[in-house]
Amino acid sequence: MDCSGFINWAYSRAGVNGVPRTTHGMMASLSRVSSPQPGDIVIANGQSHGGIYIGNGQVISATVSNGVSIHSLHAGWHNPTAYLRVG
């Protein structure tokens, strides 16, 4: 599962449907916020990666090569581009 697939799966499990399938679609249609709250989508590295902010400076995301992991919002490889709120 890739990052946007994971985001869609998680929101669907929470009963929220209609989240765009790609990070580009998320950037184009979801509201930007200046500071993330738990549950907000974090788009990083331009628009090439996304995850879900879980609080305390941590993000949960997925990559095809490493599966699902929790990492720092500002991990060396993870440069936040935008924080998005669904709804």
C-alpha positions in Angstrom: 0.0 0.0 0.0 1.3 3.4 -0.9 0.9 6.6 1.3 -2.3 7.9 -0.3 -3.8 4.4 -0.2 -3.0 4.2 3.5 -4.6 7.7 4.1 -7.8 6.6 2.2 -7.9 3.3 4.1 -7.5 5.0 7.5 -10.2 7.7 6.8 -12.5 5.0 5.4 -12.1 2.9 8.6 -13.0 6.1 10.5 -16.2 6.4 8.5 -15.0 9.3 6.3 -15.3 8.8 2.6 -14.5 11.0 -0.4 -10.9 11.8 0.4 -9.1 12.2 -3.0 -7.1 9.2 -4.0 -3.7 11.0 -4.7 -1.6 13.5 -2.8 -2.1 15.9 -5.7 -5.8 15.5 -5.5 -5.7 16.1 -1.7 -3.7 19.3 -2.2 -6.1 20.5 -4.8 -9.3 20.0 -2.9 -8.8 19.9 0.9 -8.5 22.9 3.2 -5.0 23.9 4.3 -4.3 24.7 7.9 -1.3 26.4 9.4 -0.7 24.0 12.2 -1.6 20.3 12.2 -4.0 18.7 14.7 -4.3 14.9 15.2 -6.1 13.5 12.1 -4.9 16.1 9.7 -3.2 15.0 6.5 0.5 16.0 6.2 1.8 16.3 2.6 5.5 16.2 2.3 8.4 16.5 -0.1 6.5 18.6 -2.6 3.5 16.4 -3.2 5.3 13.1 -3.3 4.4 11.7 0.1 1.5 11.9 2.6 0.7 10.8 6.1 -1.6 11.4 9.0 -0.6 13.6 11.9 -1.1 11.7 15.2 0.1 14.4 17.6 3.3 15.1 19.6 5.2 15.8 16.4 4.6 12.3 15.0 3.1 11.2 11.6 1.9 7.7 10.6 2.4 6.9 6.9 3.1 4.0 4.6 5.5 3.3 1.8 5.4 0.3 -0.6 9.0 -0.6 0.5 8.7 -0.2 4.3 5.0 -0.6 5.1 3.3 1.5 7.8 5.5 3.4 10.2 5.4 6.2 12.7 8.1 8.9 12.3 8.9 12.5 13.3 7.0 15.2 11.5 10.4 16.7 10.6 12.4 13.5 10.0 15.4 14.1 7.7 13.7 12.6 4.7 10.2 14.1 5.5 9.9 17.8 4.7 6.3 19.0 5.3 4.8 20.9 2.4 1.2 21.4 3.7 -1.2 20.4 6.4 -4.7 19.5 5.2 -8.0 19.1 7.0 -10.8 16.9 5.8 -14.3 18.2 6.3 
